[in-house]
Structures are given as structure tokens and as C-alpha cells.
Amino acid sequence: MATDEIASFCNICLARDQNKLAKEYCPQCEEALCGDCVHHHKISKSTKSHQTISLEKYNKLPSFIKQIKHNCEEHDCFLECYCKSHDSLCCKRCLISGHKECKETIFIEDFPTPSTGYHPVALHNIEKAVKDLDTNICFAIKDRKRNLTDLLEQKQKILEQIKKKRKEINTVLDNLEGVLIDKVSAIEKEYGRKIEEVIAKLEDEKKKVDEIIEDVDSVKMFASNLQIFMGTKTFQEKVLSNEMNVQKLYDNGNLNNFTMQCTFNDKMEGFIKEIKTFGDIEIDSREKHSSFSWTGDKSSQITKSTVSETLIENIHLMLERKFDICRSGLTGCAMSEAGNMLFLQAHANNLLRYGANGQFKSESRINSKYFQIGYDLTVIDSNTVFVSSGGYSPQQIYLMEIDSARPRQVFKLDDFCCGLSYQNELFICCSYYHGIKIYDRSHQQLTYNRTLNNAPSDVHDTYVTSNENFIFHSNWCDNSIVCYDFSGLVQWKYSDSLLRKPYGITLDSFSNIYVAGSESNNIVVISPDGKQGREVIGPTDGMVNPRAIYFDKNKSMLLIASYNGVAFLYNATYNI
């Protein structure tokens, strides 16, 4: 008898036409027992090994656990074994009749349970996975509520900006001001409603998680070996379903951070009567302030269908745009999430900003007191880059804003710095006198640093890039590309006549390495293991003396700057 709610009468006594209230339940016998029958049950030779539990506790088990049968329906024998080959439970007679050739059979009694002092690994993994799910949902709810607060604060800030700007002109613009205020309110309300809908979905998933947690606790305490063994599959399915629902919210952009910005009409300052708008309200939902962390059993987690690597033969580059920077000596380039491009002139104290369509926007000085500043760029986040000073004093690097090309912070170093890379709070640079140096940004003013073992001491005017595991050095001195781990152990070295005087170096999303061959007038892509290289852009494509290179992983765009002042923007595709 395995039902959602066990009857209150003893099954043994009912068979003898007696009505006695049941006190305990035996999952193996699938019978409710009164006090007298329990006593007999515990001393009987055939049933004394059975584990009984109180009726109240048994009724707390999930219904799918209680519905698991302990006896073979074909032979009416106790199910003692599990056949991995057939993924089925079997009794002794089943083993003889249908599983003689099966080599992977186990006894259910060998499956550890909480009653033996052990937690089944599968059940333990379920607990870890569901705790991860609960943590992620709570964090996501907290993040969405934070975004609601941010939107309200941004609304107030924008309203203040609008009022301030409004006071600089006269009352003729009252109507336009009202239109803009209504727009920011409507956008805040619209996207606030979207966030609240996501919160509601997340809270619904959390309720499901709480139910799983409660069920797991009761199974650990009261379920039999067989029930735990079989029940873990259902738990895994439930947790996987919850994880997929939550991850789907994340993948569909429901946790993207909504940010409002206000842009004013450029003609406002001139107070031209033909002004038709007071400004505009922009919403940015690309940035995520939250991410999910799954530390539980991998079998119960959501597996993303992503390609970890791709053959370099499958890479195709299509020219999107070619434009003239009209400045020679370009040695650094980068792109922002908004599509703005930065170009750096070597030792010219000059940072150039271009729009996504290649139009010139601004020119900024890096250091107002010095002249021969600048060599390379490395992207830090969505709107900031580090700029190296190169081989001229002072020995500094500069934190600059991409979308405004303005300096924000200056760090003093103990050596000149050329090629740059940034990874996990570690700032990697090619110095003039101490080889490749690694600075820890978590220490104030980059005071803690170390030299990468096995790297050459003379790496002036060379470039470097990195990912989470490796550092890739482009050395024009010996025409080589070397891959190090972060301890300095050399993983591989690439050198080929195909690539001469390599300078700029960058990585795509698959850790393929793109290198600018200055003397060979080409772009060469190298496989992550360093065993293969292929020219993807050459002299016949108009490539002459390329020096700086940057791969935008979000857009799969490759930006190239030649030393002669010509820039190329390519779209990268992968035929997988």
C-alpha cells in the first residue's frame, strides 16, 4: 500500500476483521501497523530487519516517494537489486530470469542512507544544487529590487538635470519639458513593471525550491533505501526544471540591467527657436549586475550548448569598414560596448575617439604636463581602458574613459610600460628593463608586482594579451608568439615565416590568437594550442604595416590599426 495518505487502521488487523488504529508504517511490507503488530513485526525473523516509521512521519514524505513499490509485481518478491544496463529494479528471480548476462547490477542495501550515518551522493548533490538555485534566485530578486531603486534614483537625477537645464532657458520650453518628464516617468514605469514581472517569476521559482528543500529533508529522515535511490531521479528532474526556468530568465535578458540616461539636444545651448525637443530618455539593458553560480552536481545543472573551441580553418572575416585616421604612428586601439573606437598615437600624448560608423569625434591629451606619452591600450570594463606611457617619462599608466576619452586616474610604476593586458584584477605589462611584469590591482596604486618567470628581460615595444589561464606574448625581436601560464611556465612557442615582426595581439571568444604581422603585412590567427597558424588577412586585402589589434568578443568584431594611420573593422564568423 503506497498512497498519498496512509489509512489510520492497521492492515494486519483489518485482514482479521479487527479495527485497530495504526501507529507505524513499514515501507518494505507496504503496510500500516498497530502497536501489537509492530512488536510482532520487530521480532519476526522475516521482518525484524525492516525499518518502520511513525505514520505521521511517513505521511510527510513526497507523494512520488510513497508511490515507489518495494515488491516485484511479476514475482511478488522483494526488490533487492538494480540493473544499470536496463535501468530497472529487480528481485532475485528477475536476476535469474532476465539479467543473467548483465554485469552491472548492485544491491540496494549497498546504497548508503541517512539512517546508516551517510548521505547518498546523489541526494547530497540535489541538496547542493537546490541550495545554489535558492541562492541564485534570492540574489536575482535582490538585484531586481536594487534595479528598481536605481531606476527611481536615476529618475530623480534626470528630473533634476531637466529642471536645471530648464532654468537656463526661458518659459517658452515649458511644453517640451513636460513631454520629457512624462517620457522618463513612462519609461521608469514600463521597465519597472518588467522588473516586477521578473521578480514575480523568480519568487514563484523560489517557492518551488522551498518545496524541494522540505521534501529532501523529509526523505533524508524517513525514506527507505529504495525510495531514496529511486526518488533522487525525480528530485534531479525537478531541480533541473527549476534551474532551466531560472537560467532561461537570465539567457532571455530578463536580468539585464535597465539604466536610464538623459541626453539633451545639442542646439539647447544656442537657444535656437527651431528646437523641437527638450531632450530624450535612453534605456540601457545590456549590462548585468548579477550572475548565476552553480556549484552543485554537474549532472543536475543546466548545461549550456556553447562551443569551447573552433578550428582556425572555420574562421571567416568580412570587412565592415575601412577608414583613414589621418594620423601616423598608431600603436593602440580598443572598442567600447557602445561601439566607440579609441586609437592611440605612439609617444604623441594623443588619444583619438571615433564613432561606430568611423566618424571622428574627439581628440584628447593623456597628460597635460608631458608630451611623449602613449603606446598601448587594454580594456578594463565597459567604458574604461588603461593607457601605457611607453618608453618616455613619467613611468605611469592612465585610466581613461572610452566614451569621453578623458583621464580618470593615474598610477605610478617602477618601470616603463609598453604592451598591456588586464585579467581578473591582474594588470600585465611589457616593461623596458624587467621583462613581463604582473601588477595586482587589488593593492592600492599597484604597489604589489612580480616578474613573470622565463619571460625575456628585454620586451620593450612588445605586446601581450591574456585569458583566465594563460599569458600570450608577441615578441617582434625573434618573430615569436609564446604562451605562458601565470607562474611563467612556457606552454608553447609559435614561430613561422608566415608571421614577421609580430606586434599587436588579441584573443577571440574561443581563445584563438590574432596577431598583427607588421613586416609580413598580414593578420595571422593561431590555434589555442599553438600548433597551427593561418593568414586571415594579407597584403592583397590592403593590409600594410598593421600594429594595433583588438577583438570585441561581444560583437565578434576585429579592429585593426596600421602604423600608417588606416583602420579596418572586420566581422568574424565561425562555420562550426
C-alpha positions as CSV (number, residue, x, y, z in Angstrom):
1,M,0.0,0.0,0.0
2,A,1.7,3.2,-1.2
3,T,-0.7,6.1,-1.3
4,D,-0.5,9.8,-0.7
5,E,-2.2,9.4,2.7
6,I,-1.8,6.1,4.7
7,A,-5.0,4.8,6.3
8,S,-5.3,5.1,10.1
9,F,-6.1,1.5,10.6
10,C,-3.7,-1.5,11.0
11,N,-3.7,-3.5,7.7
12,I,-2.9,-6.8,9.6
13,C,-5.8,-6.3,12.0
14,L,-8.2,-5.4,9.2
15,A,-7.3,-8.7,7.5
16,R,-8.6,-10.3,10.7
17,D,-11.7,-8.2,10.8
18,Q,-10.4,-6.1,13.6
19,N,-10.3,-2.3,13.6
20,K,-7.2,-1.0,15.4
21,L,-5.5,2.3,14.9
22,A,-2.2,2.2,13.1
23,K,0.9,3.7,14.7
24,E,3.7,2.9,12.3
25,Y,4.2,2.0,8.7
26,C,6.6,-0.5,7.1
27,P,7.7,0.6,3.6
28,Q,9.1,-2.8,2.8
29,C,5.9,-4.6,3.7
30,E,3.8,-1.6,2.5
31,E,1.5,-2.0,5.5
32,A,0.3,0.2,8.3
33,L,0.8,-1.5,11.8
34,C,-0.8,-1.1,15.2
35,G,1.3,-1.3,18.4
36,D,0.9,-5.1,18.8
37,C,1.7,-5.8,15.2
38,V,4.7,-3.5,15.3
39,H,6.0,-5.5,18.3
40,H,5.5,-8.8,16.4
41,H,6.9,-7.2,13.2
42,K,10.2,-6.4,15.0
43,I,10.8,-9.8,16.5
44,S,9.7,-11.9,13.5
45,K,12.6,-13.5,11.7
46,S,11.4,-12.4,8.2
47,T,10.7,-8.7,9.2
48,K,12.9,-7.8,12.1
49,S,15.4,-6.1,9.7
50,H,12.6,-3.9,8.3
51,Q,12.7,-0.2,9.3
52,T,9.4,1.2,10.4
53,I,8.5,4.8,10.9
54,S,5.6,6.6,12.5
55,L,2.5,7.1,10.4
56,E,2.8,10.8,10.9
57,K,6.4,11.0,9.6
58,Y,5.6,8.7,6.6
59,N,2.8,10.9,5.5
60,K,5.3,13.8,5.3
61,L,7.2,12.1,2.5
62,P,6.6,13.4,-1.0
63,S,3.8,11.5,-2.8
64,F,6.2,10.2,-5.6
65,I,8.4,8.7,-2.9
66,K,5.5,6.9,-1.2
67,Q,4.4,5.6,-4.5
68,I,7.6,3.7,-5.1
69,K,6.9,-0.1,-4.8
70,H,9.2,-2.4,-2.8
71,N,7.9,-5.7,-4.2
72,C,8.3,-7.1,-7.8
73,E,4.9,-7.1,-9.5
74,E,5.8,-10.1,-11.6
75,H,7.2,-12.4,-8.9
76,D,5.8,-10.8,-5.7
77,C,9.4,-10.8,-4.3
78,F,11.3,-8.0,-2.5
79,L,13.1,-5.8,-5.0
80,E,16.7,-6.1,-3.8
81,C,18.8,-5.2,-6.9
82,Y,19.3,-2.6,-9.5
83,C,20.4,-3.3,-13.1
84,K,22.4,-0.5,-14.6
85,S,22.2,-2.0,-18.1
86,H,18.4,-2.0,-18.1
87,D,17.9,0.9,-15.7
88,S,15.4,-1.2,-13.7
89,L,14.9,-2.6,-10.2
90,C,14.7,-6.4,-10.0
91,C,14.2,-9.2,-7.4
92,K,16.3,-12.4,-7.1
93,R,14.0,-14.2,-9.5
94,C,14.3,-11.3,-12.0
95,L,18.1,-11.6,-11.9
96,I,17.9,-15.3,-12.8
97,S,15.2,-15.0,-15.5
98,G,16.2,-11.8,-17.3
99,H,19.5,-10.4,-16.1
100,K,22.0,-13.3,-16.3
101,E,24.2,-11.6,-18.8
102,C,24.1,-8.2,-17.1
103,K,27.4,-7.3,-15.5
104,E,26.4,-4.1,-13.8
105,T,24.0,-5.0,-11.0
106,I,24.1,-3.6,-7.5
107,F,22.3,-4.5,-4.2
108,I,20.0,-1.8,-3.0
109,E,21.2,-2.4,0.6
110,D,24.7,-1.3,-0.6
111,F,23.2,2.2,-1.3
112,P,24.0,4.3,1.8
113,T,21.2,6.2,3.5
114,P,20.9,8.8,6.2
115,S,19.9,6.1,8.7
116,T,23.3,4.5,8.3
117,G,25.1,7.8,9.0
118,Y,25.8,8.6,5.4
119,H,24.1,10.9,2.9
120,P,23.7,9.4,-0.6
121,V,25.9,11.3,-3.0
122,A,23.1,11.8,-5.5
123,L,20.8,13.2,-2.8
124,H,23.6,15.3,-1.4
125,N,24.2,16.7,-4.9
126,I,20.5,17.5,-5.1
127,E,20.8,19.4,-1.9
128,K,23.7,21.4,-3.1
129,A,22.1,22.1,-6.5
130,V,18.8,23.3,-4.9
131,K,20.8,25.5,-2.4
132,D,22.6,27.0,-5.4
133,L,19.2,27.6,-7.1
134,D,17.8,29.2,-3.9
135,T,20.8,31.4,-3.5
136,N,20.7,32.5,-7.2
137,I,17.0,33.3,-7.1
138,C,17.4,35.3,-3.8
139,F,20.3,37.2,-5.3
140,A,18.4,37.8,-8.5
141,I,15.4,39.1,-6.6
142,K,17.7,41.4,-4.6
143,D,19.3,42.6,-7.8
144,R,16.0,43.3,-9.4
145,K,14.8,45.3,-6.4
146,R,18.1,47.2,-6.5
147,N,17.5,48.0,-10.1
148,L,14.0,49.3,-9.2
149,T,15.6,51.6,-6.6
150,D,18.3,52.6,-9.1
151,L,15.6,53.5,-11.7
152,L,13.8,55.7,-9.2
153,E,17.1,57.4,-8.2
154,Q,18.0,57.8,-11.8
155,K,14.6,59.2,-12.5
156,Q,15.1,61.8,-9.7
157,K,18.6,62.7,-11.0
158,I,17.3,63.1,-14.5
159,L,14.4,65.2,-13.3
160,E,16.9,67.4,-11.5
161,Q,19.0,67.7,-14.7
162,I,15.9,68.6,-16.6
163,K,15.0,71.3,-14.1
164,K,18.5,72.7,-14.1
165,K,18.6,72.9,-17.8
166,R,15.1,74.3,-17.9
167,K,16.2,77.2,-15.7
168,E,19.0,78.1,-18.2
169,I,16.4,78.9,-20.8
170,N,13.0,80.7,-20.6
171,T,9.5,79.7,-20.2
172,V,9.0,79.0,-23.9
173,L,10.2,75.4,-23.4
174,D,7.6,74.5,-20.7
175,N,5.7,72.2,-23.0
176,L,8.8,70.4,-24.2
177,E,9.9,70.0,-20.6
178,G,6.6,68.3,-19.7
179,V,6.9,65.9,-22.7
180,L,10.4,64.8,-21.5
181,I,9.2,64.4,-17.9
182,D,6.3,62.3,-19.0
183,K,8.6,60.2,-21.1
184,V,11.1,59.4,-18.3
185,S,8.2,58.6,-16.0
186,A,6.6,56.3,-18.6
187,I,9.9,54.5,-19.2
188,E,10.6,54.1,-15.5
189,K,7.1,52.7,-15.0
190,E,7.3,50.4,-18.1
191,Y,10.6,48.9,-17.2
192,G,9.8,48.9,-13.5
193,R,6.8,46.8,-14.4
194,K,9.0,44.4,-16.4
195,I,11.4,44.0,-13.5
196,E,8.5,43.3,-11.1
197,E,7.2,40.7,-13.5
198,V,10.7,39.0,-13.4
199,I,10.7,39.2,-9.6
200,A,7.3,37.5,-9.5
201,K,8.6,34.7,-11.7
202,L,11.7,34.4,-9.5
203,E,9.6,34.3,-6.3
204,D,7.5,31.5,-7.9
205,E,10.6,29.5,-8.6
206,K,11.8,30.1,-5.1
207,K,8.5,28.6,-3.7
208,K,9.2,25.5,-5.8
209,V,12.8,25.4,-4.4
210,D,11.5,25.7,-0.8
211,E,9.2,22.7,-1.5
212,I,12.1,20.6,-2.8
213,I,14.2,21.6,0.2
214,E,11.4,20.4,2.5
215,D,10.9,17.2,0.6
216,V,14.7,16.4,0.6
217,D,14.7,16.9,4.4
218,S,11.9,14.5,4.9
219,V,13.4,12.0,2.5
220,K,16.7,12.1,4.4
221,M,15.0,11.5,7.6
222,F,12.2,9.0,6.8
223,A,12.6,7.3,3.3
224,S,13.8,3.8,2.8
225,N,16.9,2.9,0.8
226,L,14.9,2.0,-2.2
227,Q,12.8,5.2,-2.0
228,I,15.9,7.4,-1.7
229,F,17.6,5.5,-4.5
230,M,14.7,6.0,-6.9
231,G,13.5,9.3,-5.6
232,T,16.7,11.1,-6.4
233,K,15.9,10.9,-10.1
234,T,12.7,12.7,-9.6
235,F,14.5,15.3,-7.4
236,Q,17.0,15.8,-10.2
237,E,14.3,16.3,-12.7
238,K,12.5,18.9,-10.5
239,V,15.8,20.7,-9.7
240,L,16.8,20.7,-13.4
241,S,13.4,22.1,-14.4
242,N,13.8,24.9,-11.8
243,E,17.3,25.6,-12.9
244,M,16.3,25.8,-16.6
245,N,13.5,28.2,-15.7
246,V,15.8,30.5,-13.8
247,Q,18.6,30.2,-16.4
248,K,16.1,30.9,-19.1
249,L,15.2,34.2,-17.4
250,Y,18.9,35.0,-17.4
251,D,19.5,33.9,-21.0
252,N,16.5,35.8,-22.3
253,G,17.8,39.0,-20.9
254,N,15.2,39.3,-18.1
255,L,18.1,40.1,-15.7
256,N,19.7,42.7,-17.9
257,N,20.2,45.9,-16.0
258,F,18.0,48.7,-17.2
259,T,19.7,52.1,-16.9
260,M,18.1,55.4,-17.9
261,Q,20.1,58.2,-19.3
262,C,19.1,61.7,-20.4
263,T,20.6,63.3,-23.5
264,F,19.9,67.0,-24.3
265,N,19.5,68.5,-27.7
266,D,22.8,69.9,-28.9
267,K,21.1,73.1,-30.0
268,M,19.9,73.8,-26.5
269,E,22.9,75.9,-25.6
270,G,22.4,78.1,-28.6
271,F,18.8,78.7,-27.6
272,I,17.5,78.4,-31.2
273,K,13.8,78.9,-31.6
274,E,13.6,75.9,-34.0
275,I,14.3,73.5,-31.2
276,K,11.6,70.7,-31.4
277,T,12.6,68.5,-28.4
278,F,13.8,69.2,-24.9
279,G,15.9,66.1,-24.9
280,D,15.5,62.3,-24.8
281,I,15.5,59.4,-22.4
282,E,17.5,56.3,-23.2
283,I,17.2,52.9,-21.6
284,D,20.3,50.6,-21.5
285,S,19.5,47.0,-20.7
286,R,22.8,45.4,-21.8
287,E,24.7,45.5,-18.5
288,K,24.2,42.7,-16.0
289,H,24.9,43.3,-12.3
290,S,24.1,39.7,-11.4
291,S,25.3,36.3,-12.5
292,F,24.5,32.7,-11.5
293,S,26.9,30.4,-9.7
294,W,26.1,26.6,-9.9
295,T,28.4,24.6,-7.5
296,G,26.2,21.5,-7.1
297,D,26.2,18.2,-9.0
298,K,27.1,18.8,-12.7
299,S,24.5,16.2,-13.7
300,S,21.7,18.3,-12.2
301,Q,22.9,21.6,-13.6
302,I,22.0,23.5,-16.7
303,T,24.4,22.7,-19.5
304,K,24.8,25.5,-21.9
305,S,25.3,24.5,-25.5
306,T,28.4,26.5,-26.2
307,V,31.4,25.6,-28.3
308,S,34.6,25.7,-26.3
309,E,36.9,25.7,-29.3
310,T,36.7,26.0,-33.0
311,L,39.2,25.2,-35.8
312,I,41.0,28.2,-37.2
313,E,40.1,27.0,-40.7
314,N,36.5,27.8,-39.9
315,I,37.1,31.4,-39.2
316,H,35.9,33.9,-41.8
317,L,36.5,37.7,-41.6
318,M,34.3,40.1,-43.6
319,L,35.4,43.8,-44.0
320,E,32.7,46.0,-42.5
321,R,34.5,49.4,-42.7
322,K,37.8,50.9,-43.7
323,F,38.6,54.5,-42.8
324,D,41.5,56.8,-42.6
325,I,42.6,58.1,-39.2
326,C,44.8,60.7,-40.8
327,R,47.4,60.2,-38.1
328,S,50.6,58.0,-38.4
329,G,52.2,56.1,-35.6
330,L,49.1,54.2,-34.3
331,T,50.1,51.7,-31.7
332,G,46.9,51.0,-29.7
333,C,43.2,50.6,-30.3
334,A,40.1,49.5,-28.4
335,M,36.3,49.5,-28.7
336,S,33.5,50.2,-26.2
337,E,30.2,48.4,-25.8
338,A,28.5,51.4,-27.4
339,G,30.7,50.9,-30.5
340,N,33.0,53.9,-30.0
341,M,36.6,53.3,-31.0
342,L,39.8,54.6,-29.4
343,F,43.1,55.0,-31.3
344,L,46.4,55.8,-29.7
345,Q,49.4,57.5,-31.3
346,A,52.8,56.4,-30.0
347,H,54.5,58.9,-27.9
348,A,52.2,61.7,-29.1
349,N,50.2,62.2,-25.9
350,N,47.2,61.9,-28.1
351,L,44.0,59.7,-27.7
352,L,41.6,59.8,-30.7
353,R,37.9,58.8,-30.4
354,Y,35.8,57.7,-33.4
355,G,32.2,56.7,-33.6
356,A,30.8,53.4,-34.6
357,N,30.4,54.5,-38.2
358,G,34.0,55.6,-38.4
359,Q,33.4,59.4,-38.0
360,F,35.9,61.4,-35.9
361,K,34.5,62.6,-32.5
362,S,37.3,63.9,-30.3
363,E,41.0,64.2,-29.6
364,S,42.3,64.2,-26.0
365,R,45.6,64.7,-24.3
366,I,46.5,61.9,-21.9
367,N,48.8,64.0,-19.7
368,S,48.7,67.8,-19.7
369,K,52.2,68.2,-18.4
370,Y,54.1,65.9,-20.8
371,F,54.4,65.3,-24.5
372,Q,55.8,61.8,-25.4
373,I,53.1,59.7,-23.7
374,G,51.3,56.7,-25.1
375,Y,51.9,53.2,-26.5
376,D,49.1,50.6,-25.9
377,L,45.5,50.2,-24.6
378,T,43.8,47.5,-22.6
379,V,40.1,47.3,-21.8
380,I,39.1,47.2,-18.1
381,D,35.3,47.3,-18.3
382,S,32.5,48.6,-20.5
383,N,33.8,52.2,-20.5
384,T,37.4,52.3,-19.2
385,V,40.8,51.4,-20.5
386,F,44.4,51.5,-19.3
387,V,46.8,53.5,-21.4
388,S,50.6,52.9,-21.1
389,S,53.1,55.7,-21.4
390,G,55.7,53.8,-23.4
391,G,59.4,54.4,-23.1
392,Y,59.3,58.0,-22.0
393,S,58.9,59.6,-18.6
394,P,56.9,59.6,-16.5
395,Q,56.7,55.8,-15.7
396,Q,52.9,55.8,-15.4
397,I,49.7,54.2,-16.7
398,Y,46.4,56.1,-17.1
399,L,42.8,55.0,-16.5
400,M,40.7,56.6,-19.3
401,E,37.0,56.7,-20.2
402,I,36.3,55.2,-23.6
403,D,33.2,57.2,-24.4
404,S,34.6,60.5,-23.4
405,A,38.4,59.8,-23.8
406,R,39.0,61.6,-20.5
407,P,41.6,60.6,-17.9
408,R,40.2,59.4,-14.6
409,Q,43.1,58.1,-12.6
410,V,46.9,57.8,-12.8
411,F,49.1,55.0,-11.4
412,K,52.9,55.3,-11.0
413,L,55.0,52.3,-11.9
414,D,58.6,51.3,-11.3
415,D,59.4,50.9,-15.0
416,F,58.4,52.0,-18.4
417,C,55.4,50.1,-19.8
418,C,54.5,49.2,-23.4
419,G,52.1,46.4,-24.3
420,L,49.2,45.9,-21.8
421,S,46.7,43.3,-20.8
422,Y,44.2,43.0,-17.9
423,Q,42.7,39.8,-16.4
424,N,41.0,39.2,-13.1
425,E,42.3,42.2,-11.2
426,L,45.8,41.5,-12.6
427,F,47.5,44.1,-14.8
428,I,50.1,42.7,-17.1
429,C,52.6,44.9,-18.9
430,C,55.7,44.6,-21.1
431,S,58.3,46.7,-19.3
432,Y,61.6,48.1,-20.6
433,Y,64.1,46.6,-18.1
434,H,62.3,43.9,-16.1
435,G,60.6,41.7,-18.7
436,I,56.8,41.0,-18.3
437,K,55.5,42.4,-15.0
438,I,52.3,41.5,-13.3
439,Y,50.6,44.1,-11.0
440,D,47.8,43.3,-8.6
441,R,45.2,45.9,-8.9
442,S,43.6,44.9,-5.6
443,H,46.5,46.6,-3.9
444,Q,46.2,50.3,-3.8
445,Q,48.2,52.2,-6.5
446,L,49.5,48.9,-7.9
447,T,52.1,48.6,-5.2
448,Y,52.4,44.8,-5.4
449,N,54.0,43.3,-8.5
450,R,56.1,40.4,-9.7
451,T,58.1,39.4,-12.8
452,L,56.9,36.6,-15.0
453,N,59.3,33.7,-14.8
454,N,61.0,32.5,-18.0
455,A,60.0,35.6,-20.0
456,P,62.9,37.5,-21.7
457,S,64.1,40.6,-19.9
458,D,64.1,42.8,-23.0
459,V,60.5,43.1,-24.1
460,H,60.4,46.8,-25.0
461,D,57.8,47.8,-27.6
462,T,56.2,44.3,-27.5
463,Y,52.6,43.3,-26.9
464,V,50.8,41.0,-24.5
465,T,47.3,39.6,-24.0
466,S,45.7,37.1,-21.6
467,N,42.8,34.9,-20.6
468,E,42.0,33.3,-17.3
469,N,44.7,30.7,-17.6
470,F,47.4,31.9,-19.9
471,I,49.5,34.9,-21.0
472,F,50.4,35.4,-24.7
473,H,53.4,37.4,-25.6
474,S,54.1,38.8,-29.1
475,N,57.8,39.4,-29.5
476,W,58.9,41.2,-32.6
477,C,62.6,40.7,-31.6
478,D,62.6,37.0,-32.5
479,N,59.3,36.8,-34.5
480,S,57.7,34.5,-31.9
481,I,54.4,34.1,-30.0
482,V,54.9,32.5,-26.6
483,C,52.2,31.2,-24.3
484,Y,52.9,31.2,-20.5
485,D,50.8,30.1,-17.6
486,F,50.6,32.7,-14.8
487,S,53.6,31.1,-12.9
488,G,55.8,31.6,-16.0
489,L,55.9,28.0,-17.3
490,V,56.1,28.0,-21.1
491,Q,53.2,26.2,-22.7
492,W,54.2,26.6,-26.3
493,K,56.1,28.8,-28.7
494,Y,54.9,29.7,-32.3
495,S,57.3,30.9,-34.9
496,D,56.8,30.8,-38.7
497,S,57.9,32.7,-41.8
498,L,54.2,33.4,-42.3
499,L,54.4,35.9,-39.4
500,R,57.2,38.5,-39.4
501,K,57.7,41.3,-36.8
502,P,54.5,40.5,-34.8
503,Y,53.2,43.4,-32.7
504,G,49.5,43.7,-31.6
505,I,47.9,40.6,-30.2
506,T,44.3,39.8,-29.1
507,L,42.0,36.8,-28.4
508,D,38.6,35.9,-29.6
509,S,35.9,34.1,-27.6
510,F,37.4,30.7,-28.4
511,S,41.0,31.8,-27.3
512,N,42.2,31.8,-30.9
513,I,45.1,34.3,-31.0
514,Y,45.1,37.1,-33.6
515,V,48.5,38.7,-34.3
516,A,49.4,41.7,-36.4
517,G,52.4,41.0,-38.6
518,S,54.0,44.4,-39.2
519,E,56.6,43.3,-41.7
520,S,54.6,40.5,-43.3
521,N,51.7,42.9,-43.7
522,N,49.1,40.5,-42.5
523,I,46.9,39.2,-39.7
524,V,47.6,35.7,-38.6
525,V,45.3,33.6,-36.4
526,I,47.0,30.9,-34.2
527,S,45.1,28.0,-32.6
528,P,44.9,27.9,-28.8
529,D,47.4,25.1,-28.6
530,G,49.9,27.0,-30.7
531,K,50.2,24.2,-33.2
532,Q,48.6,25.8,-36.2
533,G,48.7,29.3,-37.8
534,R,46.7,30.7,-40.7
535,E,46.8,34.1,-42.5
536,V,43.2,35.5,-42.4
537,I,44.1,39.0,-43.8
538,G,47.0,39.7,-46.1
539,P,48.7,42.3,-48.4
540,T,46.1,41.6,-51.1
541,D,43.4,42.8,-48.7
542,G,45.2,46.2,-48.5
543,M,46.9,45.4,-45.2
544,V,50.1,47.4,-44.8
545,N,52.2,47.6,-41.6
546,P,49.4,46.6,-39.1
547,R,50.4,47.4,-35.5
548,A,47.4,47.5,-33.1
549,I,44.6,45.0,-32.9
550,Y,41.5,44.4,-30.7
551,F,38.8,41.8,-30.8
552,D,35.4,42.7,-29.4
553,K,34.1,39.4,-28.1
554,N,30.5,40.6,-27.6
555,K,30.1,41.7,-31.2
556,S,32.6,39.3,-32.8
557,M,34.3,42.4,-34.4
558,L,38.0,42.7,-35.1
559,L,39.5,46.2,-35.1
560,I,42.9,46.8,-36.7
561,A,45.0,49.9,-36.8
562,S,48.0,50.2,-39.1
563,Y,51.0,52.2,-38.2
564,N,50.4,54.3,-41.3
565,G,47.1,55.6,-40.0
566,V,44.5,53.4,-41.7
567,A,41.9,51.5,-39.6
568,F,39.9,48.3,-40.5
569,L,36.9,46.8,-38.9
570,Y,36.1,43.2,-39.7
571,N,33.1,41.0,-38.7
572,A,34.2,37.5,-37.6
573,T,32.1,34.4,-38.3
574,Y,32.7,30.8,-37.4
575,N,31.4,27.9,-39.6
576,I,31.1,25.2,-36.9
